Amino acid sequence: MSILSLIFKVLLRVRPSMVYDRIKQQMMDTLPLVRTLGITIDTIGNGTATVSMPDDQKLHNHLGTPHAGALFTLAETASGAAMAGGFAELIPSLRPVAKESRIQYQKVAKGATRAVGRVPGDLAALKAELKAQGKVAFPVEVDIFDAAGTLAAQVQVEWYLSEKRS
C-alpha cells in the first residue's frame, strides 16, 4: 500500500470530504474531454457520485438536445467517480479501466443533465476479492436525468481494477 493510500485510509475516518475532494480534483486534472464538455463532479461518496453537464448548444445533436456522446461521457464520468469513491483508500495504487459499457436511452434529454452513479455490489467483498486476486471487475450503475428530472438513460459500466504497473 502506498503512502498516499495510507493517508487516504486515515483521512476517510476523520475527514472523508478531503479524500473525495482530492479524487474529484485528480479526475478533473486528468480527463481533458470531461473539462471540454463542461462536466463537473458535484459529489463523490463511498461508492456513489453525482456529476452534471450544462445545457450548451455546442453539445447538442441535430434535434437540439444533448448529444448521445456527451451523455455517455457524462455517465462514464459518474461511474468512474463512484468507483473511485468506493475504493478511495486504495485508488492511488490502482489502475482502473472501463472494460465494457451499455447504455439504454429512455427519453430524450432536455436541458442540463446530471448523472447519478452507484456501485451496487458489496464494497467490502469487492475489496477482499481485489486483495486476494490482485484484480476485480464489477459493474457501476448510472441514471441520467434531464433538467426536468426525467430519467433520460440508464448506463452500466463494467470496471476492472488491478494494481498499478511499475
Helices and strands as residue ranges (DSSP letters): H 3-14, H 16-30, H 32-36, E 40-45, E 48-53, G 57-59, H 68-86, G 91-93, E 94-105, E 113-118, H 123-133, E 135-145, E 151-163
